[in-house]
């Protein structure tokens, strides 16, 4: 069958969308299991904290969609 990718993100971890030329930094605010049983992460925009997105953990772990923010990026 299908195997889930491991998910090692924690609250406070920072990511950028893989194909975002602006390099907006997204910070993990919460990790939770959705009603469908799939693990999700809620992230907020570092420069505009009221702007939030929710993505599945598998999407966040997929380098085609998200990459960890460069070292030295602070919350």
Biotite code that builds the C-alpha atoms (Angstrom):
import biotite.structure as struc

atoms = struc.array([
    struc.Atom([0.000, 0.000, 0.000], chain_id="A", res_id=1, res_name="UNK", atom_name="CA", element="C"),
    struc.Atom([1.016, 3.597, 0.488], chain_id="A", res_id=2, res_name="UNK", atom_name="CA", element="C"),
    struc.Atom([3.598, 4.692, 2.999], chain_id="A", res_id=3, res_name="UNK", atom_name="CA", element="C"),
    struc.Atom([3.335, 8.049, 4.752], chain_id="A", res_id=4, res_name="UNK", atom_name="CA", element="C"),
    struc.Atom([6.350, 10.316, 4.562], chain_id="A", res_id=5, res_name="UNK", atom_name="CA", element="C"),
    struc.Atom([7.874, 11.036, 7.926], chain_id="A", res_id=6, res_name="UNK", atom_name="CA", element="C"),
    struc.Atom([6.991, 14.453, 9.288], chain_id="A", res_id=7, res_name="UNK", atom_name="CA", element="C"),
    struc.Atom([9.524, 16.047, 11.594], chain_id="A", res_id=8, res_name="UNK", atom_name="CA", element="C"),
    struc.Atom([8.340, 19.654, 11.720], chain_id="A", res_id=9, res_name="UNK", atom_name="CA", element="C"),
    struc.Atom([7.586, 21.281, 15.054], chain_id="A", res_id=10, res_name="UNK", atom_name="CA", element="C"),
    struc.Atom([5.850, 24.446, 16.169], chain_id="A", res_id=11, res_name="UNK", atom_name="CA", element="C"),
    struc.Atom([8.160, 27.380, 15.363], chain_id="A", res_id=12, res_name="UNK", atom_name="CA", element="C"),
    struc.Atom([9.844, 25.723, 12.372], chain_id="A", res_id=13, res_name="UNK", atom_name="CA", element="C"),
    struc.Atom([10.039, 27.969, 9.314], chain_id="A", res_id=14, res_name="UNK", atom_name="CA", element="C"),
    struc.Atom([9.436, 27.140, 5.663], chain_id="A", res_id=15, res_name="UNK", atom_name="CA", element="C"),
    struc.Atom([9.291, 28.865, 2.291], chain_id="A", res_id=16, res_name="UNK", atom_name="CA", element="C"),
    struc.Atom([7.200, 27.771, -0.659], chain_id="A", res_id=17, res_name="UNK", atom_name="CA", element="C"),
    struc.Atom([9.415, 26.014, -3.173], chain_id="A", res_id=18, res_name="UNK", atom_name="CA", element="C"),
    struc.Atom([8.514, 28.239, -6.130], chain_id="A", res_id=19, res_name="UNK", atom_name="CA", element="C"),
    struc.Atom([7.910, 31.554, -4.342], chain_id="A", res_id=20, res_name="UNK", atom_name="CA", element="C"),
    struc.Atom([10.165, 34.251, -5.797], chain_id="A", res_id=21, res_name="UNK", atom_name="CA", element="C"),
    struc.Atom([9.372, 36.540, -2.846], chain_id="A", res_id=22, res_name="UNK", atom_name="CA", element="C"),
    struc.Atom([10.651, 33.902, -0.392], chain_id="A", res_id=23, res_name="UNK", atom_name="CA", element="C"),
    struc.Atom([7.854, 34.548, 2.091], chain_id="A", res_id=24, res_name="UNK", atom_name="CA", element="C"),
    struc.Atom([8.667, 32.796, 5.363], chain_id="A", res_id=25, res_name="UNK", atom_name="CA", element="C"),
    struc.Atom([5.889, 30.654, 6.860], chain_id="A", res_id=26, res_name="UNK", atom_name="CA", element="C"),
    struc.Atom([6.100, 29.652, 10.542], chain_id="A", res_id=27, res_name="UNK", atom_name="CA", element="C"),
    struc.Atom([4.438, 26.523, 11.942], chain_id="A", res_id=28, res_name="UNK", atom_name="CA", element="C"),
    struc.Atom([1.893, 27.631, 14.529], chain_id="A", res_id=29, res_name="UNK", atom_name="CA", element="C"),
    struc.Atom([0.081, 24.361, 15.174], chain_id="A", res_id=30, res_name="UNK", atom_name="CA", element="C"),
    struc.Atom([0.234, 20.702, 14.130], chain_id="A", res_id=31, res_name="UNK", atom_name="CA", element="C"),
    struc.Atom([-3.003, 18.758, 14.369], chain_id="A", res_id=32, res_name="UNK", atom_name="CA", element="C"),
    struc.Atom([-4.907, 15.774, 13.073], chain_id="A", res_id=33, res_name="UNK", atom_name="CA", element="C"),
    struc.Atom([-7.824, 16.919, 10.928], chain_id="A", res_id=34, res_name="UNK", atom_name="CA", element="C"),
    struc.Atom([-11.253, 15.268, 11.178], chain_id="A", res_id=35, res_name="UNK", atom_name="CA", element="C"),
    struc.Atom([-10.316, 13.166, 8.154], chain_id="A", res_id=36, res_name="UNK", atom_name="CA", element="C"),
    struc.Atom([-7.461, 11.629, 10.168], chain_id="A", res_id=37, res_name="UNK", atom_name="CA", element="C"),
    struc.Atom([-4.742, 13.351, 8.131], chain_id="A", res_id=38, res_name="UNK", atom_name="CA", element="C"),
    struc.Atom([-2.008, 15.305, 9.899], chain_id="A", res_id=39, res_name="UNK", atom_name="CA", element="C"),
    struc.Atom([-1.995, 19.025, 9.024], chain_id="A", res_id=40, res_name="UNK", atom_name="CA", element="C"),
    struc.Atom([0.036, 22.094, 9.936], chain_id="A", res_id=41, res_name="UNK", atom_name="CA", element="C"),
    struc.Atom([-1.232, 25.639, 10.325], chain_id="A", res_id=42, res_name="UNK", atom_name="CA", element="C"),
    struc.Atom([1.360, 28.232, 9.361], chain_id="A", res_id=43, res_name="UNK", atom_name="CA", element="C"),
    struc.Atom([1.425, 32.009, 9.588], chain_id="A", res_id=44, res_name="UNK", atom_name="CA", element="C"),
    struc.Atom([3.250, 34.519, 7.424], chain_id="A", res_id=45, res_name="UNK", atom_name="CA", element="C"),
    struc.Atom([6.253, 35.809, 9.378], chain_id="A", res_id=46, res_name="UNK", atom_name="CA", element="C"),
    struc.Atom([5.849, 39.416, 8.197], chain_id="A", res_id=47, res_name="UNK", atom_name="CA", element="C"),
    struc.Atom([2.010, 39.393, 8.303], chain_id="A", res_id=48, res_name="UNK", atom_name="CA", element="C"),
    struc.Atom([1.062, 37.065, 11.208], chain_id="A", res_id=49, res_name="UNK", atom_name="CA", element="C"),
    struc.Atom([-2.686, 37.393, 10.573], chain_id="A", res_id=50, res_name="UNK", atom_name="CA", element="C"),
    struc.Atom([-2.179, 35.708, 7.191], chain_id="A", res_id=51, res_name="UNK", atom_name="CA", element="C"),
    struc.Atom([-2.397, 31.953, 7.705], chain_id="A", res_id=52, res_name="UNK", atom_name="CA", element="C"),
    struc.Atom([-2.474, 28.796, 5.618], chain_id="A", res_id=53, res_name="UNK", atom_name="CA", element="C"),
    struc.Atom([-3.221, 25.190, 6.491], chain_id="A", res_id=54, res_name="UNK", atom_name="CA", element="C"),
    struc.Atom([-1.506, 22.387, 4.594], chain_id="A", res_id=55, res_name="UNK", atom_name="CA", element="C"),
    struc.Atom([-1.280, 18.652, 5.032], chain_id="A", res_id=56, res_name="UNK", atom_name="CA", element="C"),
    struc.Atom([1.880, 17.385, 6.677], chain_id="A", res_id=57, res_name="UNK", atom_name="CA", element="C"),
    struc.Atom([2.733, 15.453, 3.520], chain_id="A", res_id=58, res_name="UNK", atom_name="CA", element="C"),
    struc.Atom([2.583, 18.669, 1.471], chain_id="A", res_id=59, res_name="UNK", atom_name="CA", element="C"),
    struc.Atom([4.790, 20.496, 3.963], chain_id="A", res_id=60, res_name="UNK", atom_name="CA", element="C"),
    struc.Atom([7.302, 17.625, 3.846], chain_id="A", res_id=61, res_name="UNK", atom_name="CA", element="C"),
    struc.Atom([7.339, 17.549, 0.016], chain_id="A", res_id=62, res_name="UNK", atom_name="CA", element="C"),
    struc.Atom([10.272, 19.573, -1.441], chain_id="A", res_id=63, res_name="UNK", atom_name="CA", element="C"),
    struc.Atom([8.186, 20.233, -4.569], chain_id="A", res_id=64, res_name="UNK", atom_name="CA", element="C"),
    struc.Atom([5.967, 22.449, -2.384], chain_id="A", res_id=65, res_name="UNK", atom_name="CA", element="C"),
    struc.Atom([7.952, 23.638, 0.657], chain_id="A", res_id=66, res_name="UNK", atom_name="CA", element="C"),
    struc.Atom([11.586, 23.924, 1.789], chain_id="A", res_id=67, res_name="UNK", atom_name="CA", element="C"),
    struc.Atom([12.922, 24.801, 5.212], chain_id="A", res_id=68, res_name="UNK", atom_name="CA", element="C"),
    struc.Atom([13.784, 28.470, 5.592], chain_id="A", res_id=69, res_name="UNK", atom_name="CA", element="C"),
    struc.Atom([17.499, 29.248, 5.303], chain_id="A", res_id=70, res_name="UNK", atom_name="CA", element="C"),
    struc.Atom([19.603, 29.014, 8.453], chain_id="A", res_id=71, res_name="UNK", atom_name="CA", element="C"),
    struc.Atom([19.744, 32.294, 10.327], chain_id="A", res_id=72, res_name="UNK", atom_name="CA", element="C"),
    struc.Atom([16.081, 33.104, 9.716], chain_id="A", res_id=73, res_name="UNK", atom_name="CA", element="C"),
    struc.Atom([14.569, 34.070, 13.061], chain_id="A", res_id=74, res_name="UNK", atom_name="CA", element="C"),
    struc.Atom([10.978, 34.250, 14.239], chain_id="A", res_id=75, res_name="UNK", atom_name="CA", element="C"),
])
